[in-house]
Amino acid sequence: MNCPKCKQPAIGFIKWARGTEAFKTKCASCGVSLKANIITIIGFVITVLITGVFVFFVKIYLDPELSKGFLKFLFALPIAIILGFVVFKVGGYKESK
């Protein structure tokens, strides 16, 4: 995601995906405070919903052994990473006041 002020990359995907820095951060280049725009927030909600539906599908329709905690996590992780990367690419930031 690029900074709206300096147009340089504000944050990398790994740092962005780790937590709350996806929603509020400082630009790595110019230091301006940034917050997520509406596309990023909606994309995050959609990612959580789709991942949740997928986990529910695994639990209901596949072998009960596959729906155990860690295996369910292993099935959901690639979906969350792929959708998160899409949100990272299409989302953005705006300057925080």
N, C-alpha and C positions, 0 to 999 in steps of 0.2 A: 504494500500500500504506500502510495506516495503522499508526501506532505502537501497540503493545499497552498502553503506559503512559498516554500523553496522548490517544490516539485521533485525533490529527491526522495529516495526510499526512507520512510519514517521508521519502519520496523520490519524485521524479517519474519518469515512464516513460523519458524520454531518458537521464537519469543512470543509472537502473536498468539499461537495456539496454546500456550501454557496457562493462560488464565485471563485475569481481568485486564491485562494490557491490550486485549483485543478491543476493549471498550473505551479505555482512557490511557493515554501514554504521552510521552514527549518525543518530539522528532529527534532522531539520532543525528541529523545534520545541523539543524538550526536551533533546536531546543524549545520550540514553541509547544505549548500544551495543546493536545488534540483529544477529541472525543469522536466516537464512532458515529457515522451518519446512519440514516434510517435504513439504507440498503443493507448495511452490515448487521444491524439489529434484527431486521426481518429475516435475513439469511441465517443468522444464528438460531432463531426460533424454528425455522423450517428444518435446519439440520438436526436439532434436538428432537423434533417431532418425527422426522423420517427415521432417525436412528431408533427412537422408542418403538415405533411401529414395527421395525425390523426385528427388534429384540422380542417383542410380543409374538410376532410370526414364528420365530424360532422356538419360542416356548410352547406355543399352542400346536403347531403343525409338524414339527420335527420330533425326532426321538427325544424322550424326556431326559436322557443322559446328556444330550447336547445343550440342554437349557440350564445346566448347572452354572453357577456364578462365573467362574473363570472362562469357561468355554463360550458363554454368552458374550462376555467381554471381548474375546478374540474374534467373534463373528461381527460384533458391532464396531470395533475399532477401525477397520479399513473403510467402512462406510462413513464414519465420522471424519476421518482424515481426508478422504476424497471430497466430501461435501464442504468441509472446512476450508480446504484449499481453493475450491471454487468461490466461496464467500470471500476469502482473502484477496483473490484476483479481481472480483467485480465490486467488492465493497470499497469503502473509503473512510476518510476522516474529515472532520471540519474543525476549525480552530475553536478551542474551548475558551469561554469568557471568564 
